[in-house]
Amino acid sequence: MQIAVLWWSYRRFPQLKFAFLEGGSAWGASLYADIIWHWETRNKQHLLSNNNPAIIDKETLVELYTRYGGELVDGRLDKIGDGLGFHHQLLSPEDPGELDEFELAGIDQPEDVRDRFLNHFYFGTESDDTRVSQAFNRAANPFSDRVKAFLGSDSGHWDVPDITAVTANAYSMAEQEIITEEDLRYFLSIHPLELYTSLNQDFFKGTGVEKAADKFLATGD
């Protein structure tokens, strides 16, 4: 439901980016793969081609029910098409468009999911959360992409007694080869720069990273 709301928000505000905190980037990677998997198995064309009751051989179905159904179907064979293991109205509504749960979101192909998800959704992740590796697992993620994880630290909270250890914790994941140094750069630098300057290019003005932010905005690097 939340993603449906975000999809609609994207259509109304196509430049807006969303940052999810507390959930972690492993959830983001799972969500990204799951939405594409749902499209591949539930898009309208797939359903009409592979799950369309109109193409079922009802005579054979009745024969199989009669042969193997026993008392479960005894006296109920006239119910086929009305709930006897064959929900015709559920799977074949009068309007075939009702089958397409992606239509209202304007999703026609998995690339549409990729472009919206990766260009607009960012996932805050603690500096010691090794599950961030799933966001950067390009061999497993659809289209061999990085999910946009960025540092979302609890610095200042009671459970972070040493604020200077936050970035060191993140770097230790590269040292342990949980993620690569290139991934670390996206985690600590590129993804936050994209997110925070998307609506305000002066977001980092007057800070210690102002020059780096200006260079990124000018060159994308």
ABEGO torsion letter per residue (X at the ends): XAAAAAAAAAAABAABBBBBBGAEAAAAAAAAAAAAAAAAAABAAAAAAAABAAABBAAAAAAAAAAAAEAAABGAAAABGAGBGBBAAAABBABAAAABAAAAAGBABAAAAAAAAAAABBBBBBAABAAAAAAABAAABBGGBBBBBBBBBABGBAABABAAAAAAAAAAAAAAGABBAAAAAAAAAAAAAAAAAAABAAAABGBAAAAAAAAAAAAGX
